[in-house]
Amino acid sequence: MDGNTARAWFSGLVAGAKALPVIAVLLFSLSRLQGVPSDGLLFLAQSESETLRSGEPVAIRLMLLSRGHAVVWVPTLLLEGANLSLEVLDPSGERVSYLGPKSTLKPLDRGHVIRLRPEYFYGKRVVLSDYFAMKKTGTYRVRVEFRNEDSGKGRELDVWTGRLASNEIRIEIRE
């Protein structure tokens, strides 16, 4: 199975998983994926629906997948102003303003980190239309960056640090 086929299969799995909780840690075998990093973390984004009617909720799922051979501790996925940056571009290519509350990063503690075992993923559902005015009809483009600079050193934590960019999502809004 090549990387594109695996991603398409994963996309179908995520889109079809209506019972997937808002935040979940689930077993997901990635051992046969090719074309993705064989070590470390992979960050993916998927829209729940690629085409929506104006006024319908626009939701995406974010997935952080462990591709390493050891347990990785990662911070929980928090919205804008914390460790997730969302860029939403309207049909004309203009950036859509973020309307939601700003989150404030606090020093990490055990309650705000997830233990990601090899071949597991951690996910979060985000309703974009709760945070961005997506009123125009046309195709929106969405990119998400996950970042962490707090390793937890000195607090008996060893948390992943770095930046990961998601794939680009395209969502069409029709009348």
TISE-370651 format. One record per residue (C-alpha): residue in one letter; x, y, z. Coordinates in Angstrom, 3 decimals. Example, Ala and Ser with C-alpha at 12.3 -4.5 7.8 and 13.67 -1.06 7.14 Angstrom:
% TISE-370651
+---+----------+----------+----------+
! r !       px !       py !       pz !
+---+----------+----------+----------+
! A !   12.300 !   -4.500 !    7.800 !
! S !   13.670 !   -1.060 !    7.140 !
+---+----------+----------+----------+
% end
This chain:
% TISE-370651
+---+----------+----------+----------+
! r !       px !       py !       pz !
+---+----------+----------+----------+
! M !    0.000 !    0.000 !    0.000 !
! D !    1.583 !    3.326 !   -1.009 !
! G !    1.395 !    6.472 !    1.159 !
! N !   -1.421 !    8.089 !   -0.872 !
! T !   -3.557 !    4.942 !   -0.764 !
! A !   -2.958 !    4.591 !    2.978 !
! R !   -3.868 !    8.233 !    3.580 !
! A !   -7.065 !    7.820 !    1.547 !
! W !   -7.931 !    4.697 !    3.542 !
! F !   -7.198 !    6.538 !    6.793 !
! S !   -9.321 !    9.486 !    5.603 !
! G !  -12.253 !    7.178 !    4.953 !
! L !  -11.793 !    5.575 !    8.349 !
! V !  -11.787 !    8.951 !   10.091 !
! A !  -14.709 !   10.338 !    8.073 !
! G !  -16.742 !    7.204 !    8.726 !
! A !  -15.958 !    7.047 !   12.421 !
! K !  -18.968 !    8.992 !   13.690 !
! A !  -18.552 !    7.343 !   17.086 !
! L !  -14.993 !    8.656 !   17.459 !
! P !  -14.987 !   10.698 !   20.671 !
! V !  -13.819 !   14.305 !   20.766 !
! I !  -10.527 !   13.276 !   22.281 !
! A !   -9.430 !    9.684 !   21.952 !
! V !   -6.402 !    7.483 !   22.078 !
! L !   -6.996 !    4.507 !   19.826 !
! L !   -4.931 !    1.687 !   18.427 !
! F !   -4.180 !    2.197 !   14.761 !
! S !   -1.703 !    0.063 !   12.857 !
! L !    0.565 !    2.057 !   10.577 !
! S !    3.235 !   -0.561 !   10.039 !
! R !    2.436 !   -0.876 !    6.307 !
! L !    2.386 !    2.849 !    5.493 !
! Q !    4.998 !    4.010 !    3.011 !
! G !    5.905 !    7.556 !    2.082 !
! V !    5.509 !    8.862 !    5.625 !
! P !    8.205 !    9.292 !    8.255 !
! S !    9.264 !    5.946 !    9.704 !
! D !   10.233 !    7.559 !   12.970 !
! G !    8.678 !   10.324 !   15.029 !
! L !    5.257 !   11.921 !   14.678 !
! L !    2.886 !   12.564 !   11.787 !
! F !    0.151 !   15.237 !   12.008 !
! L !   -2.912 !   14.839 !    9.775 !
! A !   -6.109 !   16.838 !    9.311 !
! Q !   -9.335 !   15.630 !    7.705 !
! S !  -12.655 !   17.353 !    7.087 !
! E !  -15.752 !   15.466 !    8.176 !
! S !  -17.415 !   16.510 !    4.938 !
! E !  -15.774 !   17.992 !    1.855 !
! T !  -18.986 !   19.682 !    0.697 !
! L !  -21.467 !   21.460 !    2.971 !
! R !  -24.451 !   23.753 !    2.629 !
! S !  -24.142 !   27.313 !    3.883 !
! G !  -24.932 !   27.429 !    7.616 !
! E !  -24.014 !   23.800 !    8.328 !
! P !  -21.303 !   23.200 !   10.952 !
! V !  -17.834 !   22.835 !    9.432 !
! A !  -15.883 !   20.246 !   11.422 !
! I !  -12.421 !   18.745 !   11.054 !
! R !  -10.519 !   16.012 !   12.856 !
! L !   -6.881 !   16.393 !   13.803 !
! M !   -4.730 !   13.299 !   14.306 !
! L !   -1.268 !   12.993 !   15.799 !
! L !    0.200 !    9.600 !   14.897 !
! S !    3.237 !    7.972 !   16.496 !
! R !    5.620 !    6.524 !   13.914 !
! G !    8.498 !    5.887 !   16.286 !
! H !    9.664 !    2.858 !   18.169 !
! A !    9.310 !    4.261 !   21.671 !
! V !    6.637 !    5.929 !   23.781 !
! V !    6.312 !    9.667 !   23.101 !
! W !    4.688 !   12.101 !   25.518 !
! V !    2.837 !   14.895 !   23.699 !
! P !    0.786 !   17.814 !   25.018 !
! T !   -2.969 !   17.758 !   24.547 !
! L !   -4.186 !   19.587 !   21.432 !
! L !   -5.332 !   23.082 !   22.410 !
! L !   -6.882 !   25.696 !   20.161 !
! E !   -5.556 !   28.967 !   18.766 !
! G !   -3.128 !   30.851 !   20.970 !
! A !   -1.918 !   27.666 !   22.616 !
! N !   -0.279 !   24.841 !   20.675 !
! L !   -2.525 !   24.739 !   17.582 !
! S !   -2.522 !   27.412 !   14.909 !
! L !   -5.290 !   27.201 !   12.350 !
! E !   -5.103 !   29.044 !    9.045 !
! V !   -8.397 !   29.254 !    7.174 !
! L !   -8.406 !   30.895 !    3.738 !
! D !  -11.712 !   31.922 !    2.144 !
! P !  -12.567 !   31.276 !   -1.536 !
! S !  -10.737 !   34.467 !   -2.600 !
! G !   -7.586 !   33.396 !   -0.728 !
! E !   -8.038 !   35.901 !    2.123 !
! R !   -7.316 !   34.754 !    5.662 !
! V !  -10.501 !   34.288 !    7.727 !
! S !  -10.301 !   35.950 !   11.154 !
! Y !  -10.301 !   33.798 !   14.269 !
! L !  -13.362 !   34.647 !   16.388 !
! G !  -12.872 !   32.298 !   19.337 !
! P !  -11.295 !   32.883 !   22.719 !
! K !   -7.518 !   32.844 !   23.000 !
! S !   -6.087 !   29.946 !   24.956 !
! T !   -3.140 !   30.542 !   27.224 !
! L !   -0.372 !   27.992 !   27.512 !
! K !    0.483 !   27.066 !   31.050 !
! P !    3.490 !   24.991 !   32.100 !
! L !    2.826 !   21.355 !   31.258 !
! D !    1.862 !   18.913 !   33.953 !
! R !    0.853 !   15.219 !   33.870 !
! G !   -2.797 !   16.202 !   33.346 !
! H !   -2.036 !   17.910 !   30.031 !
! V !    0.119 !   15.334 !   28.291 !
! I !   -0.806 !   12.154 !   26.440 !
! R !    1.274 !    8.983 !   26.379 !
! L !    1.467 !    7.967 !   22.710 !
! R !    2.716 !    4.420 !   22.241 !
! P !    4.237 !    3.329 !   18.929 !
! E !    1.608 !    2.995 !   16.182 !
! Y !   -1.114 !    4.779 !   18.237 !
! F !   -2.818 !    8.066 !   17.470 !
! Y !   -4.433 !   10.840 !   19.428 !
! G !   -7.154 !   12.979 !   17.920 !
! K !   -9.371 !   15.964 !   18.424 !
! R !  -12.498 !   17.169 !   16.639 !
! V !  -12.709 !   20.905 !   15.980 !
! V !  -15.836 !   22.654 !   14.691 !
! L !  -14.199 !   25.377 !   12.583 !
! S !  -17.441 !   27.295 !   12.116 !
! D !  -17.501 !   27.913 !   15.903 !
! Y !  -14.223 !   29.819 !   15.601 !
! F !  -14.188 !   31.210 !   12.051 !
! A !  -16.877 !   33.079 !   10.066 !
! M !  -17.228 !   30.779 !    7.070 !
! K !  -20.224 !   32.488 !    5.433 !
! K !  -19.092 !   32.857 !    1.800 !
! T !  -19.824 !   30.127 !   -0.694 !
! G !  -16.882 !   28.512 !   -2.442 !
! T !  -13.845 !   26.439 !   -1.485 !
! Y !  -12.004 !   27.136 !    1.775 !
! R !   -8.466 !   25.917 !    2.443 !
! V !   -7.420 !   24.937 !    5.963 !
! R !   -3.960 !   24.250 !    7.390 !
! V !   -3.086 !   23.485 !   10.983 !
! E !    0.225 !   23.651 !   12.817 !
! F !    0.865 !   21.782 !   16.061 !
! R !    3.775 !   23.032 !   18.144 !
! N !    5.294 !   22.547 !   21.564 !
! E !    8.298 !   24.274 !   23.117 !
! D !    7.830 !   23.063 !   26.705 !
! S !    9.735 !   19.817 !   27.287 !
! G !    8.607 !   19.600 !   30.905 !
! K !   12.202 !   19.336 !   32.100 !
! G !   12.480 !   20.135 !   35.774 !
! R !    8.919 !   18.892 !   36.333 !
! E !    9.744 !   15.200 !   35.834 !
! L !    8.326 !   15.171 !   32.303 !
! D !   10.015 !   14.375 !   29.005 !
! V !    7.608 !   15.817 !   26.425 !
! W !    8.097 !   16.031 !   22.650 !
! T !    9.063 !   19.483 !   21.388 !
! G !    8.912 !   20.821 !   17.859 !
! R !    6.519 !   21.887 !   15.105 !
! L !    4.388 !   19.775 !   12.771 !
! A !    2.296 !   21.077 !    9.873 !
! S !   -0.801 !   19.213 !    8.731 !
! N !   -1.836 !   18.492 !    5.207 !
! E !   -4.089 !   21.090 !    3.554 !
! I !   -7.840 !   20.485 !    3.692 !
! R !  -10.286 !   21.849 !    1.104 !
! I !  -13.904 !   22.350 !    2.129 !
! E !  -16.573 !   23.542 !   -0.293 !
! I !  -19.549 !   25.531 !    0.992 !
! R !  -22.566 !   25.730 !   -1.311 !
! E !  -25.849 !   27.670 !   -1.163 !
+---+----------+----------+----------+
% end
